[in-house]
Amino acid sequence: MIREKNNHLEEKGFIKVNSTKHPYLQKTISYDEVLKLAFGPNYAKGTNIVYTVTWESKPEKKSGTMVVGDVIEVLKGVKFNVKHTNRS
């Protein structure tokens, strides 16, 4: 698979979402794309459902959170953790 020297892609074109490897060859990823990888294309939506998306790239020593509308650069070794809860 593809490997870029500028650290845009994880080794062999994969990212991890909730500990599951997914093929991903784009240089950026959106909040919505992360949710689709975590829960499938028909993930639950609604005013009472809240998703928390955190990410970390240990090789790049960077981490952060994502909210609706965010798009981030896919860094080498990036891992996403996605949780959903019902708003009470």
NORPE-V585075 format. One record per pair of residues at least 12 apart in sequence whose C-alpha atoms are under 10 Angstrom apart, sorted by the first residue. I is the first residue (numbers start at 1). J is the second residue. D is the distance in Angstrom with one decimal. If there is no record, write none. Layout:
I | J | D
I | J | D
This chain:
1 | 13 | 6.0
1 | 14 | 9.0
1 | 23 | 9.5
1 | 25 | 9.0
2 | 14 | 9.5
2 | 24 | 9.9
2 | 25 | 7.6
3 | 25 | 9.3
3 | 76 | 9.6
4 | 76 | 9.2
5 | 76 | 9.6
6 | 75 | 8.9
6 | 76 | 8.8
7 | 27 | 9.4
7 | 59 | 9.2
7 | 60 | 8.4
7 | 73 | 9.8
7 | 74 | 8.2
7 | 75 | 5.6
7 | 76 | 4.9
7 | 77 | 8.7
8 | 25 | 9.1
8 | 26 | 8.3
8 | 27 | 5.6
8 | 28 | 8.2
8 | 73 | 6.9
8 | 74 | 5.3
8 | 75 | 4.7
8 | 76 | 5.8
8 | 77 | 9.3
8 | 78 | 9.6
9 | 24 | 8.0
9 | 25 | 6.8
9 | 26 | 7.6
9 | 27 | 6.7
9 | 28 | 9.2
9 | 73 | 9.1
9 | 74 | 6.0
9 | 75 | 5.7
9 | 76 | 5.1
9 | 77 | 7.7
9 | 78 | 8.5
10 | 23 | 9.7
10 | 24 | 8.6
10 | 25 | 8.8
10 | 57 | 9.5
10 | 59 | 9.9
10 | 74 | 7.7
10 | 75 | 6.5
10 | 76 | 4.1
10 | 77 | 4.9
10 | 78 | 6.8
10 | 79 | 9.5
11 | 75 | 10.0
11 | 76 | 6.9
11 | 77 | 7.1
11 | 78 | 9.9
12 | 24 | 9.1
12 | 25 | 8.9
13 | 25 | 5.3
13 | 26 | 8.6
13 | 76 | 9.4
13 | 77 | 9.9
14 | 26 | 10.0
14 | 76 | 9.4
14 | 77 | 8.5
14 | 78 | 9.0
14 | 79 | 9.8
15 | 37 | 10.0
15 | 74 | 8.3
15 | 75 | 9.2
15 | 76 | 8.6
15 | 77 | 7.0
15 | 78 | 6.1
15 | 79 | 6.3
15 | 80 | 8.1
16 | 34 | 9.8
16 | 37 | 9.2
16 | 38 | 9.4
16 | 55 | 9.6
16 | 77 | 8.2
16 | 78 | 6.8
16 | 79 | 4.8
16 | 80 | 6.1
16 | 81 | 8.5
17 | 34 | 7.3
17 | 35 | 8.9
17 | 36 | 10.0
17 | 37 | 6.8
17 | 38 | 6.0
17 | 39 | 9.7
17 | 53 | 9.8
17 | 54 | 9.9
17 | 55 | 9.0
17 | 78 | 8.9
17 | 79 | 5.9
17 | 80 | 4.6
17 | 81 | 5.9
17 | 82 | 7.3
18 | 34 | 9.9
18 | 37 | 9.1
18 | 38 | 6.6
18 | 39 | 9.7
18 | 53 | 10.0
18 | 79 | 7.7
18 | 80 | 6.2
18 | 81 | 4.9
18 | 82 | 6.3
18 | 83 | 8.7
19 | 38 | 9.6
19 | 79 | 7.6
19 | 80 | 7.9
19 | 81 | 7.8
19 | 82 | 10.0
20 | 37 | 9.1
20 | 38 | 8.5
20 | 79 | 9.3
20 | 80 | 9.5
21 | 37 | 9.6
21 | 79 | 9.1
22 | 37 | 7.5
22 | 38 | 9.6
23 | 37 | 10.0
24 | 74 | 9.1
25 | 74 | 9.0
26 | 73 | 8.9
26 | 74 | 7.5
27 | 72 | 8.6
27 | 73 | 5.9
27 | 74 | 5.3
27 | 75 | 8.0
28 | 71 | 6.5
28 | 72 | 5.4
28 | 73 | 4.3
28 | 74 | 5.1
28 | 75 | 8.6
29 | 70 | 8.5
29 | 71 | 5.5
29 | 72 | 5.6
29 | 73 | 6.5
29 | 74 | 6.4
30 | 66 | 8.5
30 | 67 | 9.3
30 | 68 | 8.6
30 | 69 | 7.0
30 | 70 | 5.7
30 | 71 | 4.1
30 | 72 | 6.5
30 | 73 | 9.0
30 | 74 | 9.8
31 | 51 | 9.7
31 | 52 | 9.9
31 | 53 | 7.7
31 | 65 | 9.6
31 | 66 | 6.2
31 | 67 | 6.4
31 | 68 | 5.9
31 | 69 | 6.2
31 | 70 | 5.5
31 | 71 | 6.3
31 | 72 | 8.3
32 | 66 | 9.8
32 | 67 | 9.2
32 | 68 | 7.3
32 | 69 | 7.6
32 | 70 | 8.4
32 | 71 | 8.9
33 | 71 | 9.3
34 | 53 | 8.1
34 | 66 | 9.4
34 | 71 | 9.9
34 | 80 | 7.7
34 | 81 | 9.2
34 | 82 | 8.0
35 | 51 | 8.2
35 | 52 | 9.6
35 | 53 | 8.3
35 | 80 | 9.8
35 | 81 | 9.8
35 | 82 | 7.2
35 | 83 | 9.3
35 | 84 | 9.7
37 | 80 | 9.9
37 | 82 | 9.6
38 | 80 | 8.9
38 | 81 | 8.5
38 | 82 | 6.7
38 | 83 | 8.9
39 | 82 | 8.9
39 | 83 | 9.7
39 | 84 | 9.7
44 | 84 | 9.2
46 | 86 | 9.4
46 | 87 | 9.9
47 | 86 | 8.9
47 | 87 | 7.9
48 | 85 | 8.3
48 | 86 | 5.4
48 | 87 | 4.7
48 | 88 | 7.2
49 | 84 | 6.8
49 | 85 | 5.8
49 | 86 | 4.6
49 | 87 | 5.7
49 | 88 | 9.2
50 | 67 | 10.0
50 | 83 | 8.3
50 | 84 | 5.6
50 | 85 | 5.4
50 | 86 | 6.2
50 | 87 | 6.4
51 | 66 | 9.4
51 | 67 | 8.2
51 | 68 | 9.1
51 | 82 | 6.8
51 | 83 | 5.6
51 | 84 | 4.4
51 | 85 | 6.6
51 | 86 | 8.9
51 | 87 | 9.9
52 | 65 | 7.7
52 | 66 | 7.5
52 | 67 | 7.6
52 | 68 | 9.9
52 | 81 | 8.0
52 | 82 | 5.7
52 | 83 | 5.2
52 | 84 | 6.3
52 | 85 | 8.4
53 | 65 | 5.6
53 | 66 | 5.3
53 | 67 | 7.1
53 | 68 | 9.7
53 | 80 | 6.8
53 | 81 | 5.8
53 | 82 | 4.6
53 | 83 | 6.7
53 | 84 | 8.9
54 | 66 | 6.3
54 | 67 | 9.3
54 | 79 | 8.4
54 | 80 | 5.7
54 | 81 | 5.3
54 | 82 | 6.6
54 | 83 | 9.0
55 | 72 | 10.0
55 | 78 | 6.7
55 | 79 | 5.5
55 | 80 | 4.3
55 | 81 | 6.2
55 | 82 | 8.7
56 | 75 | 9.0
56 | 76 | 9.8
56 | 77 | 8.0
56 | 78 | 5.5
56 | 79 | 5.4
56 | 80 | 6.7
56 | 81 | 8.7
57 | 74 | 9.1
57 | 75 | 6.5
57 | 76 | 6.5
57 | 77 | 5.3
57 | 78 | 4.3
57 | 79 | 6.4
57 | 80 | 9.1
58 | 75 | 9.5
58 | 76 | 8.4
58 | 77 | 6.7
58 | 78 | 7.4
58 | 79 | 8.8
59 | 75 | 8.6
59 | 76 | 6.6
59 | 77 | 6.3
59 | 78 | 8.4
60 | 75 | 7.2
60 | 76 | 6.9
60 | 77 | 7.9
60 | 78 | 8.7
62 | 75 | 8.9
62 | 78 | 9.0
63 | 78 | 8.7
63 | 79 | 9.3
63 | 80 | 9.6
64 | 80 | 9.6
65 | 80 | 9.2
65 | 81 | 9.4
65 | 82 | 9.9
66 | 80 | 9.7
66 | 82 | 9.7
